[in-house]
Amino acid sequence: SVLSRYENQITILSDYLEEFPDTDEPVWILGRQHHLNTDKSKLLLDISARLWFTYRRKFSPIGGTGPSSDAGWGCMLRCGQMMLAQALICRHLGRGEYYSLWSFFFSCVCVFSLIKTAQMGVGEGKSIGEWFGPNTVAQVLKKLALFDEWNSLAVYVSMDNTVVIEDIKKMCWCPPQGSSAAHSSAHVHRSALGRNKNAAGFCTGWKPLLLIIPLRLGINHINPVYIDAFKECFKMPQSLGALGGKPNNAYYFIGFLGNELIYLDPHTTQSFVDSEENGTVDDQSFHCQQAPHRMKIMNLDPSVALGFFCKEECDFDNWCSLVQKVII
């Protein structure tokens, strides 16, 4: 079963827990607090349950004649996929659910597949096989979301470190077209995804928000003045972590302990898994069974992209309040 599989992973990962320092400080993972001295197993379950996307080899050549592996260049794309996967888990299942949506990213026809992501990057000035930065992958995800009707996400990428609340609310609210909300209320029904549709098929109500905020936390190195605010972002219940790392080496940061970031590393090359061959593919290669990676915040490249997910308008309002209270 899924639960027993994760329990086996906990047994494997428990051997690595000695690498964590003895401390009473909490560990924060995507808005959830853990304590090493009381709930180690819950911490390990939380980390190992995150979807882990790595380099893959032996997929169909991109464009027919392009690369058949993303090793060496696709790490930021994989990190972007991991952040998006976490958003979709929150979108469809909830933060606490441990369920695999990996096949949504590895079908060759999937909107957010590596192939589609790399091809969309051409419009951002990136050749296929070229490394992406955090801002570029954010822009690519925003464009791809326009073609994804099933998940129905609103993707907002902030510009110049600015989040315009009015623009986000205008983008996320989908009133009935061609008539007033009051007139159409009698013709509204629930869609399979839990959103409302009027008789004409147009979605109404709040469109779940994926908010990505590219930032530069210094010039050549992290400015220490930003560290506390950066860490606060991982505490927010809306947190999807952060994209970043070092030049040409991207990681997906999911939390922190003290002044160390905890991250998933995509720099492992595995064979491509064809999700269309059958529906019983073993998904163990999509969940990291290695020791949680850690990096001192001061060793991070200052160019990062923060991610947040707001399923309902109240989640976004709460996020705005938290930013005002603990960051600004």
N, C-alpha and C positions, 0 to 999 in steps of 0.2 A: 504494500500500500504506500501511498505518498507519505503518510506520517511515519511509517517504519523506516522508509528510505532516509528521511531527514534525521531520524533518531540514530541511524547508522552513521550519517555524516557527522552528527554531534560527537559520537564516539571517536571518530577519526580526528576531528578538529580539537577535541579536548586535550589531546597531547600537545597541541601548540599553544594552549592558553598560558603555559608557563612563560611565554615570551611577553605577555602583558605584565607591566610592573605591578607590584603590590601597592594598591592605592585605594583610598575611599572615594576618589573622584568618580563621578558617573561617566559611563560611556553613552554617547548620543548617536543613534542610528536613525536617520530620516524621521526626525521628530519624536522618536521614542527613547526613553531613558532606561538604561540598564545599569546594574551594580555588579561588579566583578565578584564581590564577596557574598552575594546572595542569589543571583540568578544567571550563572554562567551558561547554563544550558539554553535559556531563553535568548541570551545574546548570540550564541552560536547558531541557533535556529534562525534568528532574524537575519544574520549575515549570509548563511548558506542558502536561505530561501530566495535571496535576491537573484534575479536573472543575470547570468554572466555570459556576455557575448565576447568571443575572441576572434582572432584571425581564423580564416578557414581556407582550405585548399581544395582543388579539384571541383570547383563549381563551374558552370557553363561560362566560357570566356565572355567577358563584357563586350557587347556590341558584335559578338561573333568572332572577333580576332584579338580582343583585348586580353588583359590579365585574367587568369583563372584562380588567382589567390590574392588576398589583400594584405598578405604578410609584408610588413615594412612600411605600409602607407595608410592602412585602414583603421588605425587604432582610435582616432577621434570619432570616426563614423560609428565604430562599435560602442564607444562610450555614449554617443548620442542615442544609439538604439537602446542602451541600457536605461538611460534616463527616461526615454519615451515608454519603454516597457513598464517601468515603475508607475508612470502616469496612467497607463492602461489598466494596470492591476487596481489602482485606486479608483479608476473610472468605472470598472465593471464589477469588481469584487470587494474592494475595501483594503485599507492599509494592512490589516492583520491577516489577510488571506494568503496562503502559500499554494499558489497554483501556477502552472506553467503556461504562458502565452507565447512561448518561444517560436512556435510554428508560424505565428503571424509575421515574423521578421525573416524567415528563411525560405518561404515559398518564393520562387523566382518571379511570380506575378504580384507579390505583395507590394503595396505602395511604399512601405518603409524598408524594403530589402536593401542589402548592400549595393546591389546592382543599380536599383532605382536611385538610391542616395548618391552614389558616385556620379551617375549620369546627370542628376539635377545640379551637382556641383559645378558642372561645366558652365552653367549660366551665372555662377558666382566667380568665374575666372579661374577655376581649378580644373586642370586636366585630369582625366582618369588615371589613377596611380599616383596622384600628387597628394601630399599630406594636407589635411584641413586643420584650421585653428578653431577655437571654441565659437567665435562669432559666426564663422562660415557655416559650421554644422547647424547652428541655431537657425540661420536664414534658410538653409536647405530643408530642415524639418518644417519650418513655417510654410514653405511653398508646397511640400509634399502633402501636408495636411489638407490643402484645398481639394485634393483628389481622393480623400478618404472619407466617404460618406458613412461608412459603417460605424466608425468610432465617433464621428461628429464632434471633433475637438476644435476649439478656438485657440490658435497659437499666436501669442503676442510676444514679440521680441523687442525689448526696450532699446531705444536709441539714446546715445549720449547720457547713459546712466539715469535716464528719466522714465518713470512709469506714469502715464497719463490716465488717471482713473476714469475720466469721462469716455476716453477712447475705448478702454477695455469694456466698460459696461455697454457701450453702443455696439461693440463687436459681439459680445456674448448674449445679449438679449435678442431673441428672434421673434418679433411680433408677427401675427398673420399678415400676409400680403394682400392688398386690394380691399381690405375692410378693417374696421376698428376691432380692437380686442373684445369689446363688449358684445358686438354683433356676432363675432365668431365663436364665443365661448360655448354655445350650445352644440357646436359642431367639432369639438375637440375630442380626440381619443388618444390613448396611450400607445406609443410605438413599442417595438420589441426591445428597444434600448432604454425604455423608461422615460423618454421625452415625449412631449405632447406634439400632436400634429392636428392641423385643422382639416376640413373636408377636402381642401385642395392639395393636401400632402405636404404643406410647408410646416417646418418645425417651429414650435413656439416655446417660450420659456428660456431659461438660462442654459447656454451652451457651455459645457465643462471647459475650463480654461487651463491651458498649459502656458505658464508664464516663464519666459527665459530672459535672464538679465545678464548680458555680457558686461564684464567689469574689468578695469585694470587697477589692481591694488598696489600700485607703485610704478616706478619707471623701469628700472632694470631688475629690481628685487622687490619683494614684499615690503611694504611700509608697515612697521609694527603697529602703527596707530589704527590700522584696519583689522587687526587680528580678532579682537573681541567681537566686533560686529559681524565678521565673517563666521565665527563660531556660532553666534546667536541664530544665524540662518538655518543651521542644521537642527536646532531645537524646535523650530516652528512645525506645527502639525501638517502644514502644507508642503513641507520640504521634499524635494526630489533630489537633493544633493547638488553636486557641482561638477562641471566638466573642466578639466585643466591638466596640469602636470608639469612637464618640462618641454623645451623645444623639441618637436618631433617625437615626443613620448607622451601620449595622452592617457589619463586615468579617469575613472569614475569614482568620485569621492562621495561616500555615503554617510560619513559621521566623523567623530573625533573623540579622543581621550586626552585631556590636558591640552598640550600644544602640539599634538600629533594628529594628523588626519588619517582616517581609515578609508581604504579604497579598494576597488576591484580593478585588476590589471588585465587588459585584453591581450597582452603580448605572449600568448600561447597559441600555436598553430595546430588546429584540429581539422579533421576531414569534414568536408561539407556533408550535411544531413539533408536529404531530400524529404521534405515534409509531405510531399504529394504521393510518395511511393506507397505508404500505408499509414494507418492511423495509430500504430502502436510503437513508434520509434522511442527508444530509451532516451530520456531527456537528461541523463546525469551529466552530460558534457555541457549543459547549460546552467549548472549550479556549481560554484567553485568549492572544491573540497581541499583547498590548500589553506595554509595559515593566513589569517587576515593581514593584508599588507598595511604598513603604516609609514607615514612620512612626516617629518617635522614641517610645520607650516612655513617656516622661514625658508625652506628649500623649494617651495612651490614657485613656479613661474607666475608673475603677477597677472597674466592674462587668464581669466577664468570666465565661466558662465554659470550662474546660479539657476536652478530650476525649482518651480513651485507648481502645485496642482490645486485648483479650486473647483470642486465638483459643483458646488452651489454658490449663489451670490453671497450668502452669509459667510462662506469660507473665505471669499475674497475680501469682504468687509473686515473679517477678523484679521486677515493677513495685513491689511492696511493699518489697522489699529496696532498690531504688534510691531510693525516697522516704525511707526510714529513713536511707540513707547520705548523700544529697546535699541533702536539703531539710529534714528535721526536725532 
